[in-house]
Amino acid sequence: MAATMMPTSAVLQSREIPPQRAPEPAVDANPQMEMTYTGNTGNDMGISTMGFRASKYNPSEWHEGNYSKYYQSFVDRDQAERVRHESKRTRNETEETTNKTQEDVTKKLGERCKDIDFWKSELEREIRDVIDETDLQLAQKKRLENALRATEIPLHIATDNLNCRQRRQGLDLVQDDVEISLLKEVEIINNVRDLLQNTIAQSEKQIRLNRDAKKNLEFDWSDKKEALELDTASAVLRNHHTNKQFFDGAAKFEEIQSTPESWAQFTHDNT
């Protein structure tokens, strides 16, 4: 005899319509919803249960409780699916926003690297120009010092001649054209020496300024070099790279940080 195979369990599907409530079994008109058994339930042990009232739930309460839990499971599952779909939508939106922001930051990092490389090249050019200018100043200072030393002999000769003429006696101690020319010569030589000494002092001051400017330019160039290396390394980072680290507070804008405008203006002033 062929037996009809009935499924022993059912798998709930999303948005499944709950089955219709089964007809409630007929119950007695007992206001306490309790079963009362008054038959002779004596047993072999001699214990009588005559008139025993059961403290268990009756069948209608049992069915009602099962159906309540059954329907509540559908409500909970629908709520869980709504939360899951909302979480999935939030995840997709967050992922899309993150990817877009990451692309923008990567693009801006590339532009930033170009700006840093430009100013780094400008600083290198200015450093070379300052070095060349300082070398010219040193050579010119050397020439001025040689010219200053070259005036010593003519000055000594003219001064010695004047001293010799001062030793004349009587009417020979006269201020003639020769003495006037010697005095003019000494005056001219002294003026030239003063001019050469002032020029040498100005040259030395300019050399010091050039060296200070070169030092500032080199410091700025060193900062640009380090910034370029850091930004270049950051620009090539991808999500699958393992050499990433998180630094607490790195995304906080500090008051001492410069703006792009002040950053460019600082290097512009240095150059």
Disulfide bonds with the S-S distance in Angstrom:
none
